[in-house]
Amino acid sequence: MDTNTMLISVLVALAGVGIGFFVRHLMVMKEVRARQGKGDEIIDKAKKDASDIKYKARKEAKEIVKEEKDVFEKEAEKRLNVIRGQEKGIITIETKLEAKIEEQERLIKKTEVKEDDLKQAQLSVEAEIERFKRKQNEVADRLGEVSNMSREDAKKELLGIMAEEAKVDFARELKKLEEENLANAENNAKKVIGTAIQRFAGEFVADRTIGTVELPSDDVKGRLIGREGRNIRAFEQICGVDLIIDDTPEVVVVSSFNVVRRQVARRTIEMLIADGRIHPAKIEEFHDKCKAELEKEILDFGEKAQMEIGVHGIHPEILKLVGALNFRTSYTQNQYQHALEAAFICGTMAAELGLNVKQARRAGLLHDIGKVIDASAEGSHAVIGADFAKKFGEAPDIVHAIRAHHDDEKPESVLAHLVAASDALSGARPGARKAMMESYVSRLTDIEEIVNSFDGVTKSYAISGGREVRVFVENSRIDDDQTVMLSRDIAKKIEEEMSYPGTIKITVVRETKAVGVAR
């Protein structure tokens, strides 16, 4: 092959390569433009989808806001209804209290009128006594005239009469001096007491006989009642309270004159709601758990009181009683606050008189511990508390002050008088106590004591303000027929031994309980 032919072949080959490369380039460019067009379409579609999503999100957000607003308005309306109901109850209570106050004022006015009558009668008696003395003197003079007395006898008789008159005059002068000294002593005492009250003004919170528990929804009410009321019956039997479930939205009421039972019952309901399982076995389990927790809190309250008044070394068993005072009331006055208040007042008066302040505070704090000791103990709360304090190592002066603060023992020390005074001052403050509440609690306690005195009764609870008593008996000792007779006997004894308004319903419950364990 010659050179030209080879050259032509090479050129043809190069031209073919160039044309192939050019055609390849055109195809690549075409494919790039096609893909670019698809990319633009995808971007446009993505923008459209994003716009749709944004529109839907805004719409859904508006709907959610509207729903939340409706829920909030409904919740606010429910809360408002509850508050309105509570306001009506408060207004009713205030009306009753005003009526009672007016009645007390009328009684006070009657008493004042009687006191004026007594004073007038006393003045009349004194005038009659003076008239009688004058008549007696006239008779004595007359007898002297008609008698055959010698000069010496008459002189002796006259001296005797003068001596008697001198004794009477001396007695009057002595009485006058005693009254003046008493007035001065009273002024000094008022000064000390005023200083003590000025330096300590304690707060007062009156526990009522009912407590409310808020529910997450009204559906819980049905679960608390249980099938055919078995849950509410078990709850009232185990806790010893009256559980009131009415039309008030999302609220149940726990009623009991015993604040400890009421507190345990409220906590039991809260634990049942949190757990979600509500049946008699769980009620009993949570009741026992709440009771144990409350006992620990009681000890914490006692230790806190010890720290507040600045003393130490009180036995833990005594501190438990001090803490338990937080769940006791007297004339609606919280006894824990009363004990602290009495301790500070007693300590302040001791400081004014130059006595041991810590000892006075200690005695004031412990003076009412007998109120929370088991009711089976014999004697007044002052005697019971003093014996308990002595048993756990309190000093004789402290024990004597506790025993003597209600005159169960004659006060023989200044400390005993200070404790009695601080106890009276704490209870005598305006608004501190209300006698009606104490008589109400006392009546319910008396009802339960009468019922528990019958054989076969295991426990009893006075509920519904004392208008009903639920009595639980041992099924092995009392049969169904005997329950009827027992209810009648209890009713008869209550009628004979108590006075009360209205009627009292006696409900005797005899129940068989069996427990099985699946393994």
KOLTIMI-417855 format. One record per residue (C-alpha): z, y, x. Coordinates in steps of 0.5 Angstrom, whole numbers, padded with zeros to 4 digits, always signed. Layout:
BEGIN
ZYX
...
***
This chain:
BEGIN
+0000+0000+0000
-0002+0007+0003
+0002+0013+0004
+0000+0017-0002
+0001+0011-0007
+0008+0010-0005
+0009+0018-0005
+0007+0018-0012
+0011+0012-0014
+0017+0015-0011
+0016+0022-0015
+0015+0018-0022
+0021+0014-0020
+0025+0021-0019
+0022+0024-0025
+0024+0018-0029
+0031+0019-0027
+0031+0026-0028
+0028+0025-0035
+0034+0020-0036
+0039+0024-0034
+0036+0030-0038
+0036+0025-0045
+0043+0023-0043
+0045+0030-0042
+0042+0032-0049
+0046+0026-0052
+0052+0028-0049
+0052+0035-0052
+0050+0032-0059
+0056+0028-0059
+0061+0034-0056
+0058+0038-0062
+0059+0033-0067
+0066+0031-0065
+0068+0039-0065
+0065+0039-0072
+0070+0034-0074
+0076+0037-0070
+0075+0043-0074
+0075+0039-0080
+0081+0036-0078
+0084+0043-0077
+0082+0046-0083
+0085+0040-0087
+0092+0040-0083
+0092+0048-0085
+0091+0046-0092
+0096+0040-0092
+0101+0045-0089
+0100+0050-0094
+0101+0045-0099
+0107+0042-0096
+0110+0049-0095
+0109+0051-0103
+0112+0044-0105
+0118+0046-0101
+0119+0052-0104
+0118+0050-0111
+0123+0044-0109
+0128+0049-0106
+0128+0053-0112
+0129+0047-0116
+0135+0045-0112
+0138+0052-0112
+0138+0052-0120
+0141+0045-0120
+0147+0047-0115
+0148+0054-0119
+0148+0050-0126
+0153+0045-0123
+0157+0051-0120
+0157+0054-0127
+0160+0048-0130
+0165+0047-0125
+0167+0054-0126
+0168+0053-0133
+0172+0047-0133
+0177+0051-0128
+0177+0057-0132
+0179+0052-0138
+0184+0049-0134
+0187+0056-0132
+0187+0058-0139
+0191+0052-0142
+0196+0053-0136
+0196+0060-0138
+0198+0058-0146
+0203+0054-0143
+0206+0059-0139
+0206+0064-0145
+0209+0059-0149
+0215+0057-0144
+0216+0065-0143
+0217+0066-0151
+0222+0060-0151
+0226+0063-0145
+0226+0070-0148
+0229+0067-0155
+0234+0063-0151
+0236+0070-0147
+0236+0074-0153
+0241+0068-0156
+0245+0068-0150
+0246+0076-0150
+0248+0075-0157
+0253+0070-0155
+0256+0075-0150
+0256+0081-0155
+0261+0076-0159
+0265+0074-0153
+0266+0082-0151
+0268+0083-0159
+0273+0077-0158
+0276+0080-0152
+0277+0087-0155
+0281+0083-0161
+0285+0079-0156
+0287+0086-0152
+0289+0089-0158
+0293+0083-0160
+0296+0083-0153
+0298+0090-0154
+0301+0089-0161
+0305+0083-0158
+0308+0088-0152
+0310+0093-0157
+0313+0088-0161
+0317+0085-0155
+0319+0092-0153
+0322+0093-0160
+0325+0087-0160
+0329+0089-0153
+0331+0095-0157
+0334+0092-0162
+0337+0087-0158
+0341+0093-0154
+0343+0096-0161
+0346+0089-0163
+0349+0089-0156
+0352+0096-0156
+0355+0094-0163
+0358+0088-0161
+0362+0091-0156
+0364+0096-0161
+0367+0091-0165
+0369+0086-0160
+0376+0086-0157
+0374+0086-0150
+0378+0089-0144
+0376+0094-0140
+0374+0089-0134
+0370+0084-0139
+0366+0090-0142
+0365+0092-0135
+0363+0085-0132
+0358+0085-0139
+0355+0092-0137
+0354+0090-0130
+0350+0083-0132
+0346+0087-0137
+0344+0092-0132
+0343+0087-0127
+0338+0083-0132
+0334+0090-0133
+0334+0091-0126
+0331+0084-0125
+0326+0086-0130
+0324+0093-0127
+0323+0089-0120
+0319+0084-0123
+0314+0089-0126
+0314+0093-0119
+0313+0087-0116
+0307+0085-0120
+0304+0092-0119
+0304+0091-0112
+0301+0084-0112
+0295+0087-0117
+0294+0093-0111
+0294+0088-0106
+0289+0083-0110
+0285+0089-0111
+0285+0091-0104
+0283+0084-0102
+0278+0083-0107
+0274+0089-0104
+0275+0086-0097
+0272+0080-0100
+0266+0084-0103
+0265+0087-0096
+0264+0080-0093
+0260+0077-0098
+0256+0083-0099
+0254+0083-0091
+0253+0075-0092
+0248+0076-0098
+0244+0082-0094
+0243+0078-0088
+0240+0072-0092
+0236+0072-0098
+0233+0065-0099
+0227+0064-0103
+0228+0059-0109
+0223+0055-0112
+0224+0051-0119
+0222+0044-0120
+0219+0043-0127
+0219+0036-0130
+0211+0035-0130
+0206+0035-0125
+0199+0035-0125
+0194+0031-0121
+0186+0033-0121
+0181+0027-0122
+0174+0027-0119
+0171+0026-0126
+0173+0024-0133
+0171+0017-0132
+0177+0016-0127
+0181+0017-0134
+0178+0011-0137
+0180+0007-0131
+0187+0009-0130
+0188+0007-0137
+0185+0000-0136
+0182-0005-0141
+0187-0005-0147
+0191+0000-0143
+0194-0005-0138
+0193-0001-0132
+0197+0005-0135
+0203+0000-0138
+0203-0003-0131
+0203+0004-0128
+0209+0007-0132
+0213+0000-0131
+0212+0000-0124
+0213+0008-0123
+0218+0009-0128
+0214+0016-0131
+0210+0018-0137
+0203+0018-0135
+0200+0023-0140
+0192+0023-0141
+0189+0028-0146
+0183+0032-0147
+0184+0036-0141
+0178+0036-0137
+0179+0032-0130
+0187+0032-0130
+0192+0028-0132
+0200+0029-0132
+0206+0026-0129
+0212+0027-0133
+0219+0025-0131
+0226+0028-0130
+0227+0025-0124
+0223+0029-0118
+0223+0023-0113
+0219+0018-0118
+0215+0024-0120
+0213+0025-0113
+0212+0018-0111
+0207+0017-0118
+0203+0023-0116
+0202+0020-0109
+0200+0013-0112
+0195+0016-0117
+0192+0020-0111
+0191+0013-0107
+0189+0009-0112
+0183+0014-0114
+0181+0015-0106
+0181+0007-0106
+0177+0006-0112
+0180-0001-0114
+0185+0001-0120
+0189-0005-0123
+0196-0007-0123
+0197-0011-0116
+0194-0005-0113
+0198+0000-0117
+0205-0004-0114
+0202-0004-0107
+0201+0003-0107
+0207+0005-0110
+0211+0001-0105
+0207+0004-0099
+0208+0011-0102
+0215+0010-0103
+0216+0008-0096
+0212+0014-0093
+0217+0019-0098
+0223+0016-0094
+0220+0018-0088
+0219+0025-0090
+0226+0025-0093
+0229+0024-0085
+0224+0029-0083
+0227+0034-0088
+0234+0032-0085
+0232+0033-0078
+0228+0040-0080
+0234+0043-0083
+0239+0041-0077
+0234+0045-0073
+0234+0051-0078
+0241+0052-0078
+0242+0051-0070
+0247+0045-0070
+0246+0038-0067
+0249+0031-0067
+0249+0030-0074
+0248+0022-0076
+0241+0020-0078
+0244+0017-0084
+0247+0024-0086
+0241+0027-0085
+0237+0022-0090
+0242+0025-0095
+0240+0032-0093
+0233+0031-0093
+0233+0027-0100
+0236+0034-0103
+0229+0036-0103
+0228+0032-0109
+0234+0033-0113
+0235+0039-0117
+0242+0042-0120
+0241+0047-0126
+0233+0047-0124
+0235+0049-0117
+0232+0046-0111
+0238+0043-0107
+0235+0042-0100
+0234+0050-0101
+0241+0051-0104
+0244+0047-0098
+0240+0051-0093
+0242+0058-0096
+0249+0056-0097
+0249+0054-0089
+0247+0061-0087
+0251+0065-0092
+0257+0061-0090
+0255+0062-0082
+0255+0069-0084
+0261+0070-0087
+0265+0066-0081
+0261+0071-0076
+0264+0077-0080
+0271+0074-0080
+0271+0071-0072
+0270+0064-0074
+0266+0058-0071
+0259+0060-0074
+0256+0053-0072
+0262+0049-0075
+0261+0053-0082
+0254+0052-0082
+0255+0045-0081
+0260+0045-0087
+0255+0049-0091
+0249+0044-0090
+0253+0038-0092
+0257+0040-0098
+0253+0037-0103
+0250+0031-0100
+0254+0027-0105
+0249+0029-0110
+0244+0024-0107
+0248+0018-0106
+0248+0012-0111
+0250+0013-0118
+0254+0007-0117
+0259+0010-0113
+0266+0013-0116
+0268+0020-0116
+0265+0027-0116
+0260+0028-0111
+0265+0032-0107
+0269+0026-0106
+0263+0022-0105
+0260+0026-0100
+0266+0027-0096
+0268+0020-0095
+0261+0019-0093
+0261+0024-0088
+0268+0021-0085
+0265+0014-0085
+0259+0017-0080
+0264+0021-0076
+0264+0028-0078
+0270+0032-0076
+0276+0032-0081
+0275+0040-0082
+0268+0039-0084
+0270+0033-0089
+0276+0037-0092
+0271+0043-0093
+0266+0038-0097
+0272+0035-0101
+0275+0041-0103
+0269+0046-0105
+0270+0044-0112
+0277+0043-0112
+0278+0036-0112
+0282+0037-0106
+0287+0043-0105
+0283+0048-0100
+0288+0048-0094
+0283+0052-0089
+0279+0058-0089
+0273+0054-0087
+0274+0050-0094
+0274+0057-0098
+0268+0059-0094
+0264+0053-0096
+0266+0054-0104
+0265+0061-0104
+0258+0060-0100
+0256+0054-0106
+0258+0059-0111
+0254+0065-0108
+0248+0061-0108
+0248+0058-0115
+0250+0065-0118
+0244+0069-0116
+0240+0071-0121
+0235+0066-0123
+0237+0061-0118
+0240+0056-0124
+0239+0055-0131
+0244+0051-0135
+0239+0048-0140
+0235+0044-0135
+0241+0041-0132
+0244+0039-0139
+0237+0036-0141
+0237+0032-0134
+0244+0030-0136
+0242+0027-0143
+0236+0023-0140
+0241+0020-0135
+0246+0019-0140
+0241+0015-0144
+0239+0011-0138
+0246+0009-0136
+0248+0007-0144
+0241+0002-0144
+0243-0001-0137
+0250-0003-0139
+0247-0008-0144
+0246-0015-0141
+0239-0018-0139
+0236-0011-0138
+0233-0010-0131
+0231-0003-0132
+0230+0003-0137
+0226+0009-0137
+0227+0015-0141
+0220+0019-0142
+0217+0024-0147
+0223+0029-0146
+0228+0023-0148
+0225+0022-0155
+0223+0015-0152
+0226+0010-0148
+0223+0004-0145
+0227-0002-0144
+0225-0008-0139
+0229-0015-0140
+0229-0021-0136
+0225-0026-0140
+0229-0032-0138
+0235-0029-0141
+0232-0025-0147
+0228-0029-0152
+0223-0025-0157
+0228-0025-0163
+0233-0023-0158
+0229-0017-0156
+0229-0014-0164
+0237-0015-0164
+0237-0011-0157
+0233-0005-0159
+0238-0004-0165
+0244-0005-0161
+0242+0000-0156
+0240+0005-0162
+0247+0004-0165
+0250+0005-0158
+0246+0012-0157
+0248+0014-0164
+0255+0013-0163
+0256+0016-0156
+0251+0022-0155
+0249+0028-0159
+0241+0030-0159
+0236+0033-0163
+0231+0029-0167
+0230+0022-0166
+0230+0017-0160
+0225+0011-0160
+0227+0005-0157
+0222+0000-0154
+0224-0007-0151
+0219-0010-0147
+0219-0017-0145
+0214-0020-0140
+0212-0026-0136
+0209-0025-0129
+0206-0030-0125
+0203-0030-0118
+0198-0034-0115
+0195-0034-0108
+0188-0037-0107
+0187-0039-0100
***
